[in-house]
Amino acid sequence: MEYFVRSFKVLWRSERLLKQNEFRLVTQKIQLNALAGFVAVFGLVMLTLAGFFALVPYLGQALAALTVSGADLLLSGALIAYGRSLKPAPEVEMVRQMRDMALSNIEDEVAQVEADFVALKDDVHKLIRNPVDTLLPHAIGPLLSAVTRSLGSTKK
C-alpha cells in the first residue's frame, strides 16, 4: 500500500507540474499573439501611411496600398509563426516519464490487489464448499508430528 501511495503522490506532482508548464506556455503564446495583433494594428499604421505616401509617386495609389498591406500581413504572420513555434521546456519530458512510471506502478499495484482479492475469494469458496479438503493438507503436518511425539513418549 505504501508503494501505491508513493506512486500516487508522484503521479499527482508530475501532473501538476505538467499542467503548470502547459499553462505557462499557453500564456506566453497568447501574449505573443496579442503583441503581434497590437503591432499589426497600431505600430504599423504609421509605417503603412509612410510607405503609402512614399510609393504613390512611383506606383500609383492602388499598387502602393497593396504593397504596404502585403508587408504588414507578412510581418504579423511572422510574429504569429514565432508564437506558435514555442516548444515546452526540456524538463517537461522528464516529468512526463515520471508521470507515466507512476501511472504504470499504480496500475500494477491495482492489478496485484485485484489478483489477491480473486485468490482470497476462491480460497473462501473452497473452504465453504469442502472444509475438510481445504483444512486437511494444512493439518497433516501438525497431526503427524503429534502422533510421532506420542509414539516416541509411549516407547520410553
Backbone hydrogen bonds, N-H to C=O, Kabsch-Sander energy under -0.5 kcal/mol:
donor,donor_aa,acceptor,acceptor_aa,energy
5,V,1,M,-2.4
6,R,2,E,-2.5
7,S,3,Y,-2.4
8,F,4,F,-2.4
9,K,5,V,-2.3
10,V,6,R,-2.3
11,L,7,S,-2.6
12,W,8,F,-2.6
13,R,9,K,-2.7
14,S,10,V,-2.7
15,E,11,L,-2.5
16,R,12,W,-2.3
17,L,13,R,-2.6
18,L,14,S,-2.5
19,K,15,E,-2.5
20,Q,16,R,-2.4
21,N,17,L,-2.5
22,E,18,L,-2.6
23,F,19,K,-2.5
24,R,20,Q,-2.4
25,L,21,N,-2.5
26,V,22,E,-2.6
27,T,23,F,-2.4
28,Q,24,R,-2.3
29,K,25,L,-2.3
30,I,26,V,-2.4
31,Q,27,T,-2.4
32,L,28,Q,-2.6
33,N,29,K,-2.4
34,A,30,I,-2.6
35,L,31,Q,-2.6
36,A,32,L,-2.5
37,G,33,N,-2.1
38,F,34,A,-2.7
39,V,35,L,-2.9
40,A,36,A,-2.3
41,V,37,G,-2.3
42,F,38,F,-2.6
43,G,38,F,-1.0
44,L,39,V,-1.7
45,V,42,F,-0.6
46,M,42,F,-0.7
47,L,43,G,-0.8
48,T,44,L,-2.9
49,L,45,V,-2.3
50,A,46,M,-2.6
51,G,47,L,-2.9
52,F,48,T,-2.7
53,F,49,L,-2.7
54,A,50,A,-1.9
55,L,51,G,-2.0
56,V,52,F,-1.7
58,Y,55,L,-0.7
59,L,55,L,-3.1
60,G,55,L,-0.7
60,G,56,V,-1.4
64,A,60,G,-1.7
65,A,61,Q,-2.1
66,L,62,A,-2.1
67,T,63,L,-2.2
68,V,64,A,-2.2
69,S,65,A,-2.2
70,G,66,L,-1.9
71,A,67,T,-1.8
72,D,68,V,-1.9
73,L,69,S,-2.3
74,L,70,G,-2.1
75,L,71,A,-2.0
76,S,72,D,-2.2
77,G,73,L,-2.3
78,A,74,L,-2.1
79,L,75,L,-1.9
80,I,76,S,-2.1
81,A,77,G,-2.4
82,Y,78,A,-2.1
83,G,79,L,-2.1
84,R,80,I,-2.0
85,S,81,A,-1.3
86,L,83,G,-0.7
92,V,89,A,-1.5
93,E,90,P,-0.9
94,M,90,P,-0.6
95,V,91,E,-2.1
96,R,92,V,-2.4
97,Q,93,E,-2.1
98,M,94,M,-2.2
99,R,95,V,-2.4
100,D,96,R,-2.6
101,M,97,Q,-2.4
102,A,98,M,-2.4
103,L,99,R,-2.6
104,S,100,D,-2.3
105,N,101,M,-2.7
106,I,102,A,-2.5
107,E,103,L,-2.5
108,D,104,S,-2.5
109,E,105,N,-2.5
110,V,106,I,-2.6
111,A,107,E,-2.4
112,Q,108,D,-2.4
113,V,109,E,-2.4
114,E,110,V,-2.5
115,A,111,A,-2.4
116,D,112,Q,-2.6
117,F,113,V,-2.5
118,V,114,E,-2.3
119,A,115,A,-2.4
120,L,116,D,-2.5
121,K,117,F,-2.5
122,D,118,V,-2.4
123,D,119,A,-2.4
124,V,120,L,-2.4
125,H,121,K,-2.3
126,K,122,D,-2.3
127,L,123,D,-2.3
128,I,124,V,-2.3
129,R,125,H,-2.3
130,N,126,K,-2.8
134,T,130,N,-1.7
135,L,131,P,-2.5
136,L,132,V,-2.6
139,A,135,L,-1.4
140,I,136,L,-1.5
141,G,137,P,-0.6
143,L,139,A,-2.1
144,L,140,I,-2.8
145,S,141,G,-2.2
146,A,142,P,-2.2
147,V,143,L,-2.5
148,T,144,L,-2.5
149,R,145,S,-2.3
150,S,146,A,-2.4
151,L,147,V,-2.6
152,G,148,T,-2.3
153,S,149,R,-2.2
154,T,150,S,-1.7
155,K,151,L,-1.3
156,K,152,G,-0.8
